[in-house]
Amino acid sequence: MVRTIAAAKAAAAAVFQSPCSPAVSFARSVRSGRRAVSLSVSGVRTHVAAVEQAVVQDATTQSEAPVVVVTGASRGIGKAIALAFGKAGCKVLVNYARSSTDAEEVCKEIEAFGGQAITFRGDVSNEADAVDTWGTIDVLVNNAGITRDTLLLRMKKSQWQDVVDLNLTGVFLCTQAATKVMMKKKKGRVINITSVVGLTGNLGQANYAAAKAAVIGLTKTTAREFASRNITVNAVAPGFISSDMTSQLGEEIEKKNLITIPLGRYGEPEEVADLVGFLALSPGGSYITGQVVGT
């Protein structure tokens, strides 16, 4: 087992032996190492998780390019954000909770234009997954979220708790873990993806609106707590964004929604990603903290 871990870590480290190493080799070498590891510890999930963590930690610790963690990055807004960071030359850790297929596709897209990315599995609402050592980290994007929509009087406690656990507690756990690393470096940027619903409320979304509103409060508080360590914390609050979900709303509902939008159209995931990229990477974003920006 020890030899297997060492081999996997060596595969990850090899791509950083020279600043001129091909960008594409980063993700391919790491995943090749992980495949070899998984064969030798088949069926032992805890060992696989430990090896994957070791690979991620070793790879990111030696990185010179900004290391970005995007939670819930396998589709939608999270995918657009991950792709944008990949195009910007960052090393992107693509988080997913269940199926690895979509996350691997995101990595392949990043590799296709010369970017660097690896996937890692973790339920951000689970403390054991969220507080594992990340290695180095420069930017954290808390994007993972779910909905369990129903009117308040019909809402089950489990529907409330599931949303709060992932959409709020997950943000808390990931921010706590990441900022411990950032504080040692005395720099870092955290961007929380909240929602306009957290500001306005919405029928049938008491759980979602409450969690997203709380994320705004968490953003403003942590911005104050970490400002002295050169860590900025901001939130992006998207409104209606084109997605698989909005495409299924129907023509009548879409017309009603568009009436409320001054620009007369849904936003695109890439537009949200551009804003996140500015807050995370631009020198112009270095003096912005504790803010909530709508899209």
Order of alpha helices (4+ residues) and beta strands (2+ residues): alpha-alpha-alpha-beta-alpha-beta-alpha-beta-alpha-beta-alpha-alpha-beta-alpha-alpha-beta-alpha-alpha-beta
